[in-house]
C-alpha cells in the first residue's frame, strides 16, 4: 500500500495495488490437479475446524453435557458418512466412476 499526501498536505490518501492473478496452464486445469488444489484446501479447513471443536473440550472454559457432545458427534458422523457415500458411488451426469488414478493414491498415502 502506498501512502501519498494530498495537494495541500492536510489529507492523506492510500492506494492499494492488487496483484493480477496468473492464468492457469492447461496442466493446472486438468481435473486431477484441480481436485488436489481445491479439495486439499477444503480438507485443511475441515481439519482446522475440528481442532477448534477439540479445543472446546476444555472444561475450564466451557460447560457441556454428555448429551450435547453425543449430539454434536452424531451430526459430524452423519455428514462424514454422506461425504464418504458420495465418493463411493460418484457420477457425473449418470456416468460411472473412473478407475483409480494418481489423485486417489495422493490422498491415501
Biotite code that builds the C-alpha atoms (Angstrom):
import biotite.structure as struc

atoms = struc.array([
    struc.Atom([0.000, 0.000, 0.000], chain_id="A", res_id=1, res_name="UNK", atom_name="CA", element="C"),
    struc.Atom([1.454, 3.352, -0.997], chain_id="A", res_id=2, res_name="UNK", atom_name="CA", element="C"),
    struc.Atom([0.833, 6.462, 1.100], chain_id="A", res_id=3, res_name="UNK", atom_name="CA", element="C"),
    struc.Atom([0.637, 9.860, -0.603], chain_id="A", res_id=4, res_name="UNK", atom_name="CA", element="C"),
    struc.Atom([-0.164, 13.348, 0.650], chain_id="A", res_id=5, res_name="UNK", atom_name="CA", element="C"),
    struc.Atom([-2.917, 15.451, -0.812], chain_id="A", res_id=6, res_name="UNK", atom_name="CA", element="C"),
    struc.Atom([-2.239, 18.712, -2.678], chain_id="A", res_id=7, res_name="UNK", atom_name="CA", element="C"),
    struc.Atom([-2.472, 20.913, 0.425], chain_id="A", res_id=8, res_name="UNK", atom_name="CA", element="C"),
    struc.Atom([-0.681, 18.422, 2.662], chain_id="A", res_id=9, res_name="UNK", atom_name="CA", element="C"),
    struc.Atom([-3.662, 18.063, 5.022], chain_id="A", res_id=10, res_name="UNK", atom_name="CA", element="C"),
    struc.Atom([-5.309, 14.903, 3.770], chain_id="A", res_id=11, res_name="UNK", atom_name="CA", element="C"),
    struc.Atom([-3.623, 11.543, 3.231], chain_id="A", res_id=12, res_name="UNK", atom_name="CA", element="C"),
    struc.Atom([-4.781, 9.148, 0.554], chain_id="A", res_id=13, res_name="UNK", atom_name="CA", element="C"),
    struc.Atom([-3.940, 5.482, 0.213], chain_id="A", res_id=14, res_name="UNK", atom_name="CA", element="C"),
    struc.Atom([-3.524, 3.449, -2.931], chain_id="A", res_id=15, res_name="UNK", atom_name="CA", element="C"),
    struc.Atom([-3.924, -0.299, -2.788], chain_id="A", res_id=16, res_name="UNK", atom_name="CA", element="C"),
    struc.Atom([-2.372, -2.361, -5.532], chain_id="A", res_id=17, res_name="UNK", atom_name="CA", element="C"),
    struc.Atom([-3.718, -5.837, -6.092], chain_id="A", res_id=18, res_name="UNK", atom_name="CA", element="C"),
    struc.Atom([-1.500, -8.241, -7.994], chain_id="A", res_id=19, res_name="UNK", atom_name="CA", element="C"),
    struc.Atom([-3.069, -9.779, -11.081], chain_id="A", res_id=20, res_name="UNK", atom_name="CA", element="C"),
    struc.Atom([-3.965, -13.442, -10.901], chain_id="A", res_id=21, res_name="UNK", atom_name="CA", element="C"),
    struc.Atom([-1.921, -15.533, -13.259], chain_id="A", res_id=22, res_name="UNK", atom_name="CA", element="C"),
    struc.Atom([-3.761, -17.716, -15.712], chain_id="A", res_id=23, res_name="UNK", atom_name="CA", element="C"),
    struc.Atom([-3.685, -21.436, -15.058], chain_id="A", res_id=24, res_name="UNK", atom_name="CA", element="C"),
    struc.Atom([-1.826, -23.593, -17.535], chain_id="A", res_id=25, res_name="UNK", atom_name="CA", element="C"),
    struc.Atom([-3.632, -26.426, -19.303], chain_id="A", res_id=26, res_name="UNK", atom_name="CA", element="C"),
    struc.Atom([-1.965, -28.922, -16.952], chain_id="A", res_id=27, res_name="UNK", atom_name="CA", element="C"),
    struc.Atom([-3.232, -26.970, -13.929], chain_id="A", res_id=28, res_name="UNK", atom_name="CA", element="C"),
    struc.Atom([-6.758, -27.032, -15.346], chain_id="A", res_id=29, res_name="UNK", atom_name="CA", element="C"),
    struc.Atom([-6.874, -30.830, -15.523], chain_id="A", res_id=30, res_name="UNK", atom_name="CA", element="C"),
    struc.Atom([-9.474, -32.473, -13.279], chain_id="A", res_id=31, res_name="UNK", atom_name="CA", element="C"),
    struc.Atom([-6.817, -34.308, -11.239], chain_id="A", res_id=32, res_name="UNK", atom_name="CA", element="C"),
    struc.Atom([-4.824, -31.183, -10.445], chain_id="A", res_id=33, res_name="UNK", atom_name="CA", element="C"),
    struc.Atom([-7.972, -29.124, -9.837], chain_id="A", res_id=34, res_name="UNK", atom_name="CA", element="C"),
    struc.Atom([-9.212, -31.788, -7.413], chain_id="A", res_id=35, res_name="UNK", atom_name="CA", element="C"),
    struc.Atom([-5.977, -31.762, -5.434], chain_id="A", res_id=36, res_name="UNK", atom_name="CA", element="C"),
    struc.Atom([-5.885, -27.961, -5.334], chain_id="A", res_id=37, res_name="UNK", atom_name="CA", element="C"),
    struc.Atom([-9.495, -27.337, -4.307], chain_id="A", res_id=38, res_name="UNK", atom_name="CA", element="C"),
    struc.Atom([-10.256, -30.367, -2.163], chain_id="A", res_id=39, res_name="UNK", atom_name="CA", element="C"),
    struc.Atom([-6.865, -30.128, -0.472], chain_id="A", res_id=40, res_name="UNK", atom_name="CA", element="C"),
    struc.Atom([-7.763, -26.616, 0.706], chain_id="A", res_id=41, res_name="UNK", atom_name="CA", element="C"),
    struc.Atom([-11.152, -27.807, 1.946], chain_id="A", res_id=42, res_name="UNK", atom_name="CA", element="C"),
    struc.Atom([-9.637, -30.737, 3.853], chain_id="A", res_id=43, res_name="UNK", atom_name="CA", element="C"),
    struc.Atom([-7.197, -28.342, 5.524], chain_id="A", res_id=44, res_name="UNK", atom_name="CA", element="C"),
    struc.Atom([-10.123, -26.108, 6.546], chain_id="A", res_id=45, res_name="UNK", atom_name="CA", element="C"),
    struc.Atom([-12.075, -29.046, 7.979], chain_id="A", res_id=46, res_name="UNK", atom_name="CA", element="C"),
    struc.Atom([-9.058, -30.208, 9.990], chain_id="A", res_id=47, res_name="UNK", atom_name="CA", element="C"),
    struc.Atom([-8.612, -26.710, 11.428], chain_id="A", res_id=48, res_name="UNK", atom_name="CA", element="C"),
    struc.Atom([-12.297, -26.595, 12.364], chain_id="A", res_id=49, res_name="UNK", atom_name="CA", element="C"),
    struc.Atom([-12.041, -29.998, 14.027], chain_id="A", res_id=50, res_name="UNK", atom_name="CA", element="C"),
    struc.Atom([-9.130, -28.700, 16.067], chain_id="A", res_id=51, res_name="UNK", atom_name="CA", element="C"),
    struc.Atom([-11.417, -25.899, 17.221], chain_id="A", res_id=52, res_name="UNK", atom_name="CA", element="C"),
    struc.Atom([-14.034, -28.455, 18.226], chain_id="A", res_id=53, res_name="UNK", atom_name="CA", element="C"),
    struc.Atom([-11.369, -30.392, 20.126], chain_id="A", res_id=54, res_name="UNK", atom_name="CA", element="C"),
    struc.Atom([-10.367, -27.183, 21.913], chain_id="A", res_id=55, res_name="UNK", atom_name="CA", element="C"),
    struc.Atom([-13.993, -26.865, 23.023], chain_id="A", res_id=56, res_name="UNK", atom_name="CA", element="C"),
    struc.Atom([-13.471, -29.842, 25.322], chain_id="A", res_id=57, res_name="UNK", atom_name="CA", element="C"),
    struc.Atom([-11.678, -27.582, 27.827], chain_id="A", res_id=58, res_name="UNK", atom_name="CA", element="C"),
    struc.Atom([-13.894, -27.875, 30.921], chain_id="A", res_id=59, res_name="UNK", atom_name="CA", element="C"),
    struc.Atom([-12.296, -24.752, 32.449], chain_id="A", res_id=60, res_name="UNK", atom_name="CA", element="C"),
    struc.Atom([-13.624, -22.611, 29.604], chain_id="A", res_id=61, res_name="UNK", atom_name="CA", element="C"),
    struc.Atom([-16.827, -24.466, 28.598], chain_id="A", res_id=62, res_name="UNK", atom_name="CA", element="C"),
    struc.Atom([-19.643, -26.352, 30.230], chain_id="A", res_id=63, res_name="UNK", atom_name="CA", element="C"),
    struc.Atom([-21.424, -29.116, 28.332], chain_id="A", res_id=64, res_name="UNK", atom_name="CA", element="C"),
    struc.Atom([-23.359, -32.330, 28.893], chain_id="A", res_id=65, res_name="UNK", atom_name="CA", element="C"),
    struc.Atom([-22.706, -35.805, 27.536], chain_id="A", res_id=66, res_name="UNK", atom_name="CA", element="C"),
    struc.Atom([-25.938, -35.475, 25.559], chain_id="A", res_id=67, res_name="UNK", atom_name="CA", element="C"),
    struc.Atom([-24.668, -32.307, 23.847], chain_id="A", res_id=68, res_name="UNK", atom_name="CA", element="C"),
    struc.Atom([-21.369, -33.978, 22.960], chain_id="A", res_id=69, res_name="UNK", atom_name="CA", element="C"),
    struc.Atom([-23.131, -37.086, 21.615], chain_id="A", res_id=70, res_name="UNK", atom_name="CA", element="C"),
    struc.Atom([-25.471, -34.911, 19.526], chain_id="A", res_id=71, res_name="UNK", atom_name="CA", element="C"),
    struc.Atom([-22.531, -32.915, 18.129], chain_id="A", res_id=72, res_name="UNK", atom_name="CA", element="C"),
    struc.Atom([-20.580, -36.008, 17.094], chain_id="A", res_id=73, res_name="UNK", atom_name="CA", element="C"),
    struc.Atom([-23.694, -37.685, 15.700], chain_id="A", res_id=74, res_name="UNK", atom_name="CA", element="C"),
    struc.Atom([-24.171, -34.705, 13.363], chain_id="A", res_id=75, res_name="UNK", atom_name="CA", element="C"),
    struc.Atom([-20.488, -34.737, 12.364], chain_id="A", res_id=76, res_name="UNK", atom_name="CA", element="C"),
    struc.Atom([-20.526, -38.511, 11.774], chain_id="A", res_id=77, res_name="UNK", atom_name="CA", element="C"),
    struc.Atom([-23.684, -38.235, 9.669], chain_id="A", res_id=78, res_name="UNK", atom_name="CA", element="C"),
    struc.Atom([-22.165, -35.525, 7.468], chain_id="A", res_id=79, res_name="UNK", atom_name="CA", element="C"),
    struc.Atom([-18.938, -37.510, 7.121], chain_id="A", res_id=80, res_name="UNK", atom_name="CA", element="C"),
    struc.Atom([-20.828, -40.655, 6.108], chain_id="A", res_id=81, res_name="UNK", atom_name="CA", element="C"),
    struc.Atom([-22.719, -38.678, 3.430], chain_id="A", res_id=82, res_name="UNK", atom_name="CA", element="C"),
    struc.Atom([-19.417, -37.362, 2.062], chain_id="A", res_id=83, res_name="UNK", atom_name="CA", element="C"),
    struc.Atom([-17.929, -40.885, 2.033], chain_id="A", res_id=84, res_name="UNK", atom_name="CA", element="C"),
    struc.Atom([-21.007, -42.232, 0.250], chain_id="A", res_id=85, res_name="UNK", atom_name="CA", element="C"),
    struc.Atom([-20.673, -39.545, -2.414], chain_id="A", res_id=86, res_name="UNK", atom_name="CA", element="C"),
    struc.Atom([-17.130, -40.736, -3.155], chain_id="A", res_id=87, res_name="UNK", atom_name="CA", element="C"),
    struc.Atom([-18.107, -44.417, -3.036], chain_id="A", res_id=88, res_name="UNK", atom_name="CA", element="C"),
    struc.Atom([-20.506, -44.033, -5.947], chain_id="A", res_id=89, res_name="UNK", atom_name="CA", element="C"),
    struc.Atom([-19.917, -40.682, -7.649], chain_id="A", res_id=90, res_name="UNK", atom_name="CA", element="C"),
    struc.Atom([-21.413, -39.892, -11.005], chain_id="A", res_id=91, res_name="UNK", atom_name="CA", element="C"),
    struc.Atom([-21.232, -37.063, -13.476], chain_id="A", res_id=92, res_name="UNK", atom_name="CA", element="C"),
    struc.Atom([-24.477, -36.816, -15.385], chain_id="A", res_id=93, res_name="UNK", atom_name="CA", element="C"),
    struc.Atom([-25.028, -40.530, -14.845], chain_id="A", res_id=94, res_name="UNK", atom_name="CA", element="C"),
    struc.Atom([-21.514, -41.581, -15.931], chain_id="A", res_id=95, res_name="UNK", atom_name="CA", element="C"),
    struc.Atom([-19.833, -44.381, -13.995], chain_id="A", res_id=96, res_name="UNK", atom_name="CA", element="C"),
    struc.Atom([-16.891, -43.808, -11.654], chain_id="A", res_id=97, res_name="UNK", atom_name="CA", element="C"),
    struc.Atom([-13.451, -43.594, -13.278], chain_id="A", res_id=98, res_name="UNK", atom_name="CA", element="C"),
    struc.Atom([-10.835, -46.195, -12.398], chain_id="A", res_id=99, res_name="UNK", atom_name="CA", element="C"),
    struc.Atom([-8.271, -45.382, -9.676], chain_id="A", res_id=100, res_name="UNK", atom_name="CA", element="C"),
    struc.Atom([-5.881, -42.584, -10.557], chain_id="A", res_id=101, res_name="UNK", atom_name="CA", element="C"),
    struc.Atom([-2.846, -40.762, -9.187], chain_id="A", res_id=102, res_name="UNK", atom_name="CA", element="C"),
    struc.Atom([-5.196, -38.486, -7.261], chain_id="A", res_id=103, res_name="UNK", atom_name="CA", element="C"),
    struc.Atom([-6.537, -41.343, -5.143], chain_id="A", res_id=104, res_name="UNK", atom_name="CA", element="C"),
    struc.Atom([-3.028, -42.508, -4.284], chain_id="A", res_id=105, res_name="UNK", atom_name="CA", element="C"),
    struc.Atom([-2.167, -38.925, -3.261], chain_id="A", res_id=106, res_name="UNK", atom_name="CA", element="C"),
    struc.Atom([-4.872, -38.917, -0.612], chain_id="A", res_id=107, res_name="UNK", atom_name="CA", element="C"),
    struc.Atom([-4.286, -42.497, 0.569], chain_id="A", res_id=108, res_name="UNK", atom_name="CA", element="C"),
    struc.Atom([-0.561, -42.123, 1.236], chain_id="A", res_id=109, res_name="UNK", atom_name="CA", element="C"),
])
